[in-house]
Amino acid sequence: MAEQQSSYRQIMKATSLFGGVQVFNIIIQVIRSKFVAILLGPIGMGISGLLYSTIGLIKGFTDFGLGTSAVKDIAAANVTGDQIKISTVATVIRRLVWITGSLGALVIMVLSSWLSQVTFGNHDYTLAFIWVSITLLFNQISSGQMVLLQGMRKLQNLAKANLTGSTLGLITTIPLYYIWGIKGIVPAIIVTAVITLVLSWYFAHKIKLQPVSVSFASTITEGKSMLNMGFMISLSGTITILSSYVVRIFIRNHGGIEQVGFYNAGFTLLDTYVSLIFTAMGTDYYPRLTAIAKDNLLCKHTINQQVEIALLILAPILVIFLIFINLAIVILYSKKFIPINEMIYWASLGVFFKAPGWAIGFILLAKGEASLFFYNEAIAIAYFLGLNLLGYYFFGLSGLGISYLVGYLIYLIQMYFLSKWKFEFSFSKDLIRIFILQFLLAIGGFLVARFLKSPFSYAVGIVLIALSCWYSFKELDKRLGVRSILIEVRDRFFKKKQ
């Protein structure tokens, strides 16, 4: 029991650290989104979304997934404690990110005119693509530094880099939007990339590495496994981004750039808060799962624990989302963005299926099953794309929320049976109970939000939120000893005062 509690606390410790970072990032995101909504409007958000999705598409083709695959190599080297091995892997990663980042920048620069025509239907954004091409190099170098911090589990420095980057990003980009409006989008993208590069370099160089001489041949040898696995991850990521790109272009053609802006705003709002949990947990979860990847039983327990904590934290947030989304949209954006509420209602329910599917998916990466990971993700991307296009065509923005829900339900079923067949995985009874009870409360919130008018919806909704919070606290206390931790904190506080 003590060992299990220790495992849960390790999950919660990393979640608390990066959860705190994400809460801060959310505050920054709220402020930025409000300014962007006022200064740029739906059209400006649509342009920004199309630029970012295009950059992401090219990045997916050229970065070889090193931001994910290299974490496995660094984590594996770190477990050995061999400083020469760690330094060698780190040197190889740093060389590879320079090569792949330069390739990405060159591709965007050469294809700038064509990308402008395909993305916006004209050549007006050719120069914009030329300018932002350099950010692919900057971001890839930054990714290499972050990989080192994550793989070696230097979580505090990684957290500091994130916190400082969010703050500086807000301070520097909002004035650009204020001064230049939509024309400030490109400078803001470049400034953000530069800030991230400087901070990642600063914190990564706090890690003391042994000076090593790595030949070109050794670079190829050491980097082969990263590139092989990374290529599959990159290919999967590229198809994902391409799918998202196609959806945005489809929306632009059938609904206009303003509808693209609504689409971006809706999922930015949902992802900002949901990523509080996924980012916080994934930062420590992936290296930890990699370290035990050879033991299927241990992997099973770790995944179940991870999903339990994720659902217990996520569920109250999602119920709050469902009850207060209209109010949140007005506060965080403006009344112009109210059309996204239906989309978010449906998508919020989809997160309940995304959480366990997300956690199980890491096992393929941890075990180095690159080809299986690719084919699995390619199948998922295909039906997600089909669902998104059909959803928007028949039901507009609401259809995108419905497709999100249905897509992640199918994905969870797919991941469960694949991992059960391949790695003897199964859900624990505790996890199933938590899922059912919290999902029923969320459905209640969904029905209240859709069919009751305020103030009745708020009155009933607050009861549902209280029940979800109470149940999560009770279950977290079983796993973590939350009450004893709170009592210990209280005693220390009063002892200091005395």
C-alpha positions, -999 to +999 in steps of 0.1 A: +000+000+000+028+024+009+046+016-024+013+023-043+008+055-024+044+065-032+038+058-069+006+080-069+025+107-051+052+107-077+026+112-103+010+140-083+043+156-076+051+160-112+015+170-120+016+196-092+048+211-105+038+213-141+002+219-131+013+250-114+032+260-145+001+253-166-021+273-143+002+302-147+003+296-185-035+296-185-036+330-168-012+342-194-032+326-222-064+341-208-049+376-209-034+370-244-066+356-258-086+385-245-063+410-261-061+390-294-099+387-295-103+424-291-074+436-312-076+410-340-111+396-339-122+362-354-105+371-388-072+378-372-074+345-352-082+327-384-051+341-402-030+333-372-044+297-371-037+292-408-001+304-405+006+283-374-010+252-390+011+256-422+043+260-402+034+230-381+028+210-413+062+217-427+078+211-393+061+177-392+077+168-425+112+179-415+118+176-377+119+137-376+099+137-344+131+143-324+112+162-297+096+130-287+119+101-298+151+117-283+135+118-249+135+080-248+173+079-257+182+106-231+160+089-204+176+055-212+211+070-210+203+088-178+191+055-161+226+040-166+243+069-149+271+068-175+281+105-179+300+098-211+270+081-226+246+109-216+270+135-231+273+116-263+236+113-268+231+150-259+258+160-285+241+139-312+207+154-304+221+189-306+236+182-340+205+166-354+182+194-344+204+219-362+203+198-394+165+192-393+157+227-382+177+242-411+159+218-435+125+230-423+135+267-426+148+261-462+116+242-473+093+270-461+115+297-477+115+279-511+078+270-510+066+304-496+047+315-527+030+282-532+021+279-495+005+314-496-016+304-526-027+270-511-034+284-476-049+318-483-060+315-520-036+343-530+001+353-529-003+381-503+013+361-476+045+350-495+067+374-476+051+364-443+061+328-449+096+338-458+099+357-425+085+329-403+107+302-419+135+310-395+113+300-366+115+264-377+152+264-370+148+283-337+120+260-325+138+229-334+170+239-315+147+248-285+131+214-288+165+198-286+173+217-253+139+208-238+144+171-247+176+172-226+158+187-196+128+163-199+148+131-205+171+138-175+140+148-155+153+183-147+117+192-141+123+224-121+144+240-148+120+229-174+092+245-154+112+277-150+118+279-188+081+275-194+071+301-168+096+327-180+088+321-216+051+325-211+056+358-192+080+373-217+059+361-246+029+380-233+049+412-225+064+413-260+036+401-283+006+421-270+022+455-279+029+441-314-008+434-319-018+467-304+006+487-327+002+467-359-030+447-355-031+418-379+002+429-394+017+421-359+010+384-362+043+375-380+065+396-358+048+380-328+055+345-341+092+353-346+097+371-312+081+341-294+104+317-311+135+338-302+124+340-265+119+302-264+153+296-280+172+318-255+155+304-224+158+268-235+195+273-242+200+290-208+184+263-187+197+233-207+233+246-203+229+243-166+233+206-170+269+197-166+279+174-195+313+157-200+333+171-230+332+144-256+344+141-292+317+126-314+326+118-350+303+121-379+301+083-381+293+081-344+266+107-349+250+086-375+253+055-354+239+071-322+213+090-340+200+061-361+175+048-335+163+084-328+158+091-364+141+057-372+116+060-344+114+098-348+106+094-385+076+073-377+065+098-350+072+127-374+052+110-402+023+104-378+025+140-366+027+153-401-004+134-411-021+148-380-012+184-389-021+178-425-055+166-414-059+197-392-047+218-422-073+202-445-100+208-419-091+245-417-090+249-455-123+230-458-139+254-432-124+284-450-138+273-483-173+265-469-176+291-441-149+317-445-119+328-425-141+340-396-153+304-392-117+293-390-112+318-363-142+303-343-127+268-348-093+280-335-109+299-306-130+270-295-103+243-294-077+268-281-101+274-252-107+237-245-070+227-251-057+254-229-074+241-198-073+204-206-035+206-214-031+217-178-033+180-170-020+163-202+012+185-203+018+184-166+015+146-165+031+137-198+063+156-189+072+131-163+050+101-173+068+093-206+103+090-192+090+071-162+071+046-184+102+042-206+122+031-176+098+002-169+089-006-205+101-042-203+077-052-176+041-054-189+025-058-154+043-027-141+033-008-172-003-018-167-003-005-131+015+027-141-010+035-169-040+028-147-026+050-120-019+078-145-055+076-159-071+076-125-053+107-114-060+124-148-097+117-146-100+128-109-084+161-117-100+166-151-136+157-143-144+187-121-128+211-146-149+197-174-181+199-154-173+236-146-166+241-183-200+227-193-220+248-168-202+281-172-189+280-209-211+309-221-199+331-194-163+320-199-165+328-237-177+363-230-151+369-204-122+353-222-130+364-257-161+385-264-198+381-273-187+377-310-174+342-301-207+328-286-212+306-317-185+282-304-204+272-272-222+241-288-189+228-302-173+230-267-202+212-251-197+181-272-159+183-272-158+185-234-174+151-232-149+138-257-120+146-233-132+118-210-123+093-237-092+112-248-075+109-213-073+071-211-065+068-248-037+094-244-022+075-215-023+041-232-008+055-264+025+062-246+032+025-242+039+022-279+066+049-277+080+036-244+085+002-259+100+015-291+072+001-313+077+028-339+060+011-369+030+000-348+027+035-334+026+050-369+000+026-384-022+029-353-021+067-355-026+068-392-058+048-389-070+072-362-061+103-382-081+089-412-113+085-393-108+118-373-105+137-406-135+120-421-156+127-390-144+164-389-153+170-425-187+153-423-194+169-390-187+205-402-205+199-435-238+187-419-238+204-385-213+233-388-192+242-357-213+219-335-205+190-358-168+195-350-175+190-313-195+159-320-167+145-343-142+152-314-164+131-290-170+102-314-134+102-327-119+099-292-145+072-282-133+051-312-097+059-304-100+047-269-116+014-280-088+010-306-060+017-281-075-006-255-078-037-277-044-031-293-026-028-260-046-058-245-036-079-275+000-067-276+010-060-240-017-078-219-032-045-207-065-041-190-084-014-170-086-018-132-120-019-115-111+013-096-105+031-129-138+019-144-157+030-114-141+065-114-148+069-151-185+059-149-194+081-120-175+112-132-188+107-168-224+105-155-219+138-136-205+153-168-235+141-189-257+157-162-238+190-167-242+187-205-279+183-202-283+211-177-263+235-198-282+227-230-318+224-218-321+246-187-320+284-187-301+305-162-303+309-132-317+274-129-289+259-150-263+275-126-282+263-095-283+227-106-249+229-122-232+240-090-246+210-073-231+187-100-198+205-097-198+201-059-205+164-063-177+159-089-152+179-067-162+159-035-158+125-053-125+135-067-112+147-034-124+115-017-107+092-042-075+113-043-073+111-005-074+073-007-045+073-031-024+102-018-034+108+018-045+143+010-060+149+044-027+140+062-007+162+038-030+191+045-028+185+083+010+183+080+011+216+060-012+232+086+009+221+115+041+234+099+024+267+092+013+272+128+047+260+141+065+287+121+041+313+134+048+303+170 
